[in-house]
Amino acid sequence: MKKRFLYINIVSLFVIVIFGILLGYRYYFNIDMTEAGIYSLSPATKGLLRNLRDQITVKIIFSKDIPSPYNTNIRYALDLLKDYRRISSGKIILDTAPMENEDALTDAAHIYGIPAVQLNAIENDQIQIKRVYMGIAFVHAEQIETIPVIDDISNLEYQISSVIKSLLSKGKKRIAFITGDGERPLKRLREALRKSYEIKTVDLKDEDIDADIAIIAGPKKSLSDSKLLKIDQFILKGGKALFLIDRIDANPQYGFGKKVDTGIEKLLARYGVTIEPELIYDLSAGMINVSQRRGGFIFTTVVPYPFFPRILRLNREHIITRGIETITLGYASPITVTKKDGVEATVLARTSKRTGILNAPYYVSFERRFTAKDFNKEPQIVAVLLSGRLKTLYPDKKDILKEGKSRIIVVSDSEFASDEFIDAPGNGQFIMNAIDWLAEDDSLISIRSKKVESRPIIEMSSSLQKVIRYCVVIIPPFISVLTGIVVWRIKRSRRVNL
């Protein structure tokens, strides 16, 4: 009888465990204790999914044996997509291509435009090259959007949500990159924006700006009044603009920089923003590789370069910069903001408290040396946004708009958005957030801001560094000695009492 009850209890236990696993697989919740909630879907994504009206089929095309460490990325992606399906109440349909059938998997990859990638795998104690598929396709009606390769999961939620939003949007907003006066091409930025926006190039010599947002990035030549008028009228008619303006064209190889006058400076000054013809250098600096010849050999060392200020003082209240830890600029200039009636100015970024300002001649060589006394200026503004009713630069012209409501962002540097700088921590996130804000699409900014790229130590004064160093050295031994004395006194008093 006892054995029968024992068998019944064992079987019951197994049944309870199995049903518990099945229920847990179907009904579960996550507790994400990270500061930014990076392991759970953001409120913006949840709102997007709960408001879905149409079904979206997600075709998952993953090979069976994906080598490490990419196999962990695939597991994370699958878990994330299951969260999308759960919160969407079935509007997101997951369809996994057959992993075991290589031919069927290859056919599905070709249909949806998922390329094969080659990865190194260790098998039988040998390094072998494997050809695998690790992409996702999103299908809505006749539209197909893809994430070709899941190689980086740090911003996977943003990629998925932006694809879903793009599939459901009736039309993409248009971004015009202004060209014709030596502007930066910003090829990598353009490619990143194509997923969510319609990209075009506009030469103001031949046409007006027919877009929702204009990007003016680092012109080197002086713009004619006719071109400035086109920019001015575009903004006053409600167009949004991102100005990345260099006042100094620096050449570190030559060792010097030269002043740049484009005419945009007077346009921005009319709106309330003056970019000074000076260079900022900062003790909080980005790092560069410097090669030196010593004894017939060339040595490369990594050194800080103060003309590449690393910006830590970002506006933690504004949605553009709230989730960004740092950005790195290159040859930035100080900005002065003048109060204008009907215009609200918001500072987005400042340099550190250990800042210097360089006037002509602009000696920017990598070999330039600085002393502590050189960093004696207050924090300088390097990025600002304006919103409100802006007034035209040409009040005396007839048949033009004299003022209009708009929003613009001004950064006193275009280098940070270049193909070489955009991968620096925070740079790409800042520029994408700024464009989304100009497009009045704040939903994706909060998702992108979940990605924590860098948490640098804030620059401290030398006296504070010494205090911390001495505290670290002295306090722990002092506490140990004090604890020993207290314990010894307690034991001694006990022996006396006995």
KAJO-V332650 format. One record per residue. N is the residue number from 1. SS is DSSP state (~ for helix, > for strand, _ for the rest). PSI is psi as a letter, one per 20 degrees, with the letter a starting at -180 (999 if undefined). D_CENTER is the distance of its C-alpha to the mean C-alpha in Angstrom with 2 decimals. Layout:
[[N,SS,PSI,D_CENTER] [N,SS,PSI,D_CENTER]]
This chain:
[[1,_,g,68.07] [2,~,h,65.61] [3,~,h,64.21] [4,~,g,63.82] [5,~,h,61.77] [6,~,g,59.72] [7,~,g,58.95] [8,~,g,58.14] [9,~,g,55.74] [10,~,g,53.99] [11,~,g,53.67] [12,~,h,52.50] [13,~,g,49.86] [14,~,g,48.53] [15,~,g,48.57] [16,~,g,46.70] [17,~,g,44.03] [18,~,g,43.63] [19,~,h,43.44] [20,~,g,41.02] [21,~,g,38.68] [22,~,g,39.01] [23,~,h,38.40] [24,~,h,35.40] [25,~,h,33.96] [26,~,g,34.46] [27,_,o,33.88] [28,_,r,31.34] [29,_,q,28.63] [30,_,q,25.76] [31,_,o,25.24] [32,_,o,21.69] [33,_,j,22.02] [34,_,q,18.50] [35,_,g,17.14] [36,_,j,14.16] [37,_,l,16.29] [38,_,i,14.20] [39,_,j,17.47] [40,_,q,18.58] [41,_,p,17.77] [42,_,q,16.20] [43,~,h,18.66] [44,~,g,17.01] [45,~,g,17.63] [46,~,g,21.06] [47,~,h,21.95] [48,~,g,21.09] [49,~,h,23.26] [50,~,i,26.08] [51,_,j,26.45] [52,_,p,26.82] [53,_,h,30.12] [54,_,q,30.20] [55,_,q,29.97] [56,>,p,27.33] [57,>,p,28.38] [58,>,o,25.95] [59,>,o,27.56] [60,>,o,26.61] [61,>,n,27.59] [62,>,p,27.48] [63,_,r,30.11] [64,_,g,32.27] [65,_,n,32.02] [66,_,p,28.47] [67,_,r,28.46] [68,_,q,26.55] [69,_,j,23.71] [70,~,h,22.64] [71,~,h,25.18] [72,~,h,23.27] [73,~,h,20.22] [74,~,g,22.80] [75,~,g,24.24] [76,~,g,20.95] [77,~,g,20.34] [78,~,g,23.93] [79,~,g,23.72] [80,~,g,20.65] [81,~,h,22.54] [82,~,h,25.59] [83,~,g,23.78] [84,~,g,22.88] [85,~,g,26.57] [86,~,g,27.90] [87,~,h,26.06] [88,_,i,26.80] [89,_,l,30.50] [90,_,i,31.13] [91,_,h,29.34] [92,>,o,27.07] [93,>,p,29.55] [94,>,p,28.79] [95,>,o,30.89] [96,>,p,30.83] [97,_,q,32.39] [98,_,o,35.29] [99,_,h,34.05] [100,_,h,37.63] [101,_,o,38.71] [102,~,h,37.07] [103,~,g,38.61] [104,~,h,37.48] [105,~,g,33.92] [106,~,g,33.93] [107,~,g,35.39] [108,~,h,32.75] [109,~,h,29.98] [110,~,h,31.71] [111,~,g,32.17] [112,~,j,28.52] [113,_,k,27.16] [114,_,o,25.68] [115,_,q,26.16] [116,_,q,27.63] [117,>,q,25.81] [118,>,p,27.68] [119,>,q,27.03] [120,>,p,29.09] [121,>,q,31.17] [122,>,o,33.87] [123,>,p,37.03] [124,_,l,40.53] [125,_,k,39.35] [126,>,q,38.12] [127,>,p,34.80] [128,>,q,34.75] [129,>,p,32.44] [130,>,q,31.77] [131,>,o,30.84] [132,>,r,28.90] [133,_,p,27.08] [134,>,m,23.91] [135,>,r,22.60] [136,>,p,22.61] [137,>,q,24.06] [138,>,p,24.01] [139,>,p,27.24] [140,>,o,28.18] [141,_,d,31.55] [142,_,j,31.51] [143,>,q,27.75] [144,>,p,25.92] [145,>,q,22.20] [146,>,q,21.09] [147,>,n,18.51] [148,_,h,20.53] [149,_,p,19.53] [150,_,n,18.16] [151,_,i,17.13] [152,_,o,13.83] [153,_,i,13.98] [154,_,h,10.87] [155,_,k,9.37] [156,~,h,12.94] [157,~,g,13.55] [158,~,g,10.98] [159,~,g,12.67] [160,~,g,16.05] [161,~,h,15.78] [162,~,h,14.55] [163,~,g,17.47] [164,~,g,19.87] [165,~,h,18.99] [166,~,h,19.47] [167,~,h,22.78] [168,~,i,24.10] [169,_,q,23.24] [170,_,h,26.30] [171,_,q,24.64] [172,_,q,21.28] [173,_,q,20.49] [174,>,p,21.01] [175,>,p,18.95] [176,>,p,21.14] [177,>,o,20.15] [178,>,p,22.96] [179,>,r,24.85] [180,_,i,28.23] [181,_,k,27.89] [182,_,k,26.01] [183,_,q,22.44] [184,_,q,19.70] [185,_,h,19.51] [186,_,l,15.71] [187,~,g,16.69] [188,~,h,13.55] [189,~,g,11.69] [190,~,g,14.88] [191,~,h,14.99] [192,~,h,11.62] [193,~,h,12.93] [194,_,h,16.37] [195,_,h,15.73] [196,_,i,15.54] [197,_,q,17.24] [198,>,p,20.37] [199,>,p,19.84] [200,>,r,22.72] [201,>,p,23.80] [202,>,p,26.13] [203,>,o,28.61] [204,_,i,29.95] [205,_,h,33.24] [206,_,h,34.05] [207,_,r,32.34] [208,_,r,30.82] [209,_,o,27.27] [210,_,n,27.55] [211,_,r,24.08] [212,_,h,22.09] [213,>,p,19.43] [214,>,p,20.11] [215,>,o,17.84] [216,>,o,19.84] [217,>,o,18.20] [218,_,l,20.41] [219,_,q,23.95] [220,_,i,26.58] [221,_,r,29.72] [222,_,p,31.39] [223,_,p,31.01] [224,_,r,34.28] [225,~,h,35.14] [226,~,h,35.20] [227,~,g,31.56] [228,~,h,30.57] [229,~,h,32.65] [230,~,g,30.84] [231,~,g,27.45] [232,~,g,29.16] [233,~,h,30.83] [234,~,g,27.80] [235,~,g,26.02] [236,~,h,29.21] [237,_,j,29.73] [238,_,i,26.54] [239,_,q,24.04] [240,>,q,20.57] [241,>,q,19.33] [242,>,o,16.45] [243,>,o,18.17] [244,>,n,16.81] [245,_,p,20.14] [246,_,p,21.57] [247,_,h,24.86] [248,>,p,25.61] [249,>,n,25.62] [250,>,q,25.58] [251,>,n,27.01] [252,_,h,26.92] [253,_,g,29.31] [254,_,h,31.84] [255,_,i,31.10] [256,>,r,30.91] [257,>,r,28.99] [258,>,q,30.47] [259,>,q,29.98] [260,_,p,28.51] [261,_,o,30.02] [262,_,i,28.77] [263,_,h,30.26] [264,~,h,26.94] [265,~,g,27.36] [266,~,h,30.41] [267,~,g,28.76] [268,~,h,25.96] [269,~,h,28.68] [270,~,h,30.55] [271,~,i,27.67] [272,_,j,27.43] [273,>,p,24.93] [274,>,p,26.44] [275,>,o,24.62] [276,_,q,27.06] [277,_,m,28.23] [278,_,r,27.33] [279,>,p,24.95] [280,>,p,23.04] [281,>,q,23.24] [282,>,q,21.96] [283,_,h,23.12] [284,_,n,19.58] [285,>,q,18.80] [286,>,r,16.83] [287,>,q,18.99] [288,>,r,20.83] [289,>,p,23.58] [290,>,p,26.98] [291,>,p,30.05] [292,>,q,33.51] [293,>,p,36.98] [294,>,o,39.25] [295,_,k,42.68] [296,_,i,42.10] [297,>,q,38.80] [298,>,p,35.22] [299,>,p,32.89] [300,>,p,29.09] [301,>,q,27.54] [302,>,p,24.09] [303,>,q,24.33] [304,>,q,22.30] [305,>,o,22.26] [306,>,h,22.36] [307,>,i,21.62] [308,>,m,18.00] [309,>,p,17.22] [310,>,o,14.62] [311,>,o,13.71] [312,_,h,14.09] [313,>,m,15.81] [314,>,q,13.21] [315,_,o,14.70] [316,_,i,14.57] [317,_,h,16.56] [318,_,q,14.59] [319,_,h,12.38] [320,_,g,9.81] [321,_,j,9.32] [322,_,g,11.05] [323,_,j,8.77] [324,_,p,6.97] [325,_,h,9.49] [326,_,q,9.49] [327,>,q,8.88] [328,>,p,11.67] [329,_,r,13.84] [330,_,o,16.94] [331,_,l,20.25] [332,_,r,19.24] [333,_,q,22.06] [334,_,q,22.97] [335,>,p,22.84] [336,>,p,25.74] [337,>,p,25.63] [338,_,p,28.98] [339,_,p,29.81] [340,_,q,30.88] [341,_,p,32.82] [342,_,j,30.95] [343,>,p,27.49] [344,>,p,25.01] [345,>,p,22.72] [346,>,p,19.72] [347,>,p,18.31] [348,>,h,14.53] [349,>,q,14.60] [350,>,q,17.57] [351,_,a,18.62] [352,_,r,20.44] [353,_,i,24.12] [354,_,m,25.12] [355,>,q,24.52] [356,>,q,26.87] [357,>,p,27.53] [358,>,p,29.16] [359,_,r,31.62] [360,_,q,33.47] [361,_,q,34.26] [362,>,n,30.66] [363,>,o,31.19] [364,_,k,27.90] [365,_,q,29.32] [366,_,h,27.71] [367,_,i,31.09] [368,_,p,31.02] [369,_,q,31.67] [370,_,q,30.86] [371,_,r,32.71] [372,~,h,31.76] [373,~,i,33.65] [374,~,h,31.37] [375,_,m,28.48] [376,_,j,30.43] [377,>,q,28.44] [378,_,r,26.76] [379,_,p,22.97] [380,_,q,22.13] [381,>,p,20.01] [382,>,i,17.48] [383,>,p,15.62] [384,>,q,17.49] [385,>,q,17.87] [386,>,p,21.31] [387,>,q,22.76] [388,>,b,26.42] [389,>,o,29.42] [390,>,q,29.03] [391,>,q,32.22] [392,_,q,33.03] [393,_,i,33.52] [394,_,m,36.81] [395,_,h,38.87] [396,_,i,42.13] [397,_,q,41.33] [398,_,q,43.02] [399,_,k,41.77] [400,_,r,38.10] [401,_,p,35.91] [402,_,h,36.22] [403,>,r,33.34] [404,>,q,30.83] [405,>,p,28.09] [406,>,a,24.49] [407,>,p,21.06] [408,>,q,19.35] [409,>,p,16.50] [410,>,p,17.55] [411,>,p,15.79] [412,_,l,18.45] [413,_,p,16.89] [414,_,i,15.94] [415,~,h,15.60] [416,~,h,11.96] [417,~,j,11.18] [418,_,r,13.91] [419,_,h,14.13] [420,_,h,14.80] [421,_,i,12.00] [422,_,i,8.90] [423,_,i,8.66] [424,_,q,8.97] [425,_,p,7.12] [426,_,h,4.45] [427,~,g,5.68] [428,~,h,4.31] [429,~,g,1.72] [430,~,g,5.15] [431,~,h,7.24] [432,~,g,6.84] [433,~,g,7.43] [434,~,g,10.12] [435,~,g,11.71] [436,~,h,11.94] [437,~,g,13.51] [438,~,h,15.84] [439,_,j,16.78] [440,_,k,17.64] [441,_,n,15.79] [442,_,i,14.24] [443,~,g,14.78] [444,~,i,11.67] [445,~,g,9.38] [446,~,h,10.93] [447,~,g,10.51] [448,~,h,6.79] [449,_,i,6.86] [450,_,i,9.35] [451,_,o,7.46] [452,_,o,8.71] [453,_,h,7.91] [454,_,q,10.52] [455,_,m,13.35] [456,_,q,15.28] [457,_,p,18.80] [458,_,p,19.50] [459,_,p,22.02] [460,_,q,25.56] [461,_,q,28.82] [462,~,h,31.37] [463,~,g,33.81] [464,~,h,31.42] [465,~,g,30.58] [466,~,g,34.35] [467,~,g,34.93] [468,~,g,32.39] [469,~,g,33.83] [470,~,h,37.39] [471,~,g,36.58] [472,~,h,35.13] [473,~,h,38.26] [474,~,g,40.91] [475,~,g,39.99] [476,~,g,39.95] [477,~,h,43.41] [478,~,g,44.73] [479,~,h,43.77] [480,~,g,45.41] [481,~,g,48.57] [482,~,g,48.71] [483,~,g,48.35] [484,~,g,51.15] [485,~,g,53.40] [486,~,g,52.93] [487,~,g,53.69] [488,~,g,56.69] [489,~,h,58.04] [490,~,g,57.73] [491,~,h,59.61] [492,~,g,62.20] [493,~,h,62.90] [494,~,g,63.40] [495,~,h,65.94] [496,~,g,67.78] [497,~,h,68.00] [498,_,999,69.36]]
